[in-house]
Amino acid sequence: GAFVAQKLLILSFIPLSGLSMWFFIRRIGASSAIASLAALFYIILPSIHVAIGIYEHWTVGLCFVFTPLILRGIVAVAEEGSPREIVGLGLAAGALALSYTKIAVVMSPMLLLWTLEVLRQNQPRVRQILVSYGWSILVAALTTLVFLLPASREFGFAAGFLFDPLDAWK
C-alpha cells in the first residue's frame, strides 16, 4: 500500500546518498576505493537515519542526496562549463530547495564558501565560470520558484518558517 511504498522510497535515499557522495568524491580527484569508503561513511552517519525516521521530516533525507550533487556540480561547472553540468547543478540546487527549503537556506553560506574556493583555484577563468553559475541559478530559479512562490505564505504559517528564531519566542 501507500505506507509501505513511502517507506521503501525513504529507504532508497540511503543508497542514493552514498552514490551521490561517491560521484562527488570521484569528481574532486579521489580514487574509486577512497570514494567508496567516503560514501560508506556518509551513509552510516546517524544523521541521515534519524532524519528519514521522523515521519514529518522524511524529506530531509533527500538533502543527503542533493548536497553532494551540488558540491560536485560547483566543481564540474568550473572545470568543464558544459551545458549538461550547468543544468545538472541548477536541477540539483532546485531539487534541494524543493525537498527542504529551510535546509537549502541554511546551507547557502557553506555552498558560497565552497564556490569561492573553487573560483580561487580557477582564477584565470573566473568570468566564464561566473556566467555558467548564473545560468545554473537561472535553471534552479525556474524549476523551484514556480512551486515555492505561490505557497510561500501558507508554508510559512504551517511550518513556522521564520528567519528570525526570536520571533517565535515573543
Summary of the structure (lengths in Angstrom):
residues: 170
radius of gyration: 17.2
end to end distance: 43.3
largest distance: 55.3
contacts: 488
relative contact order: 0.10
helix: 87%
strand: 0%
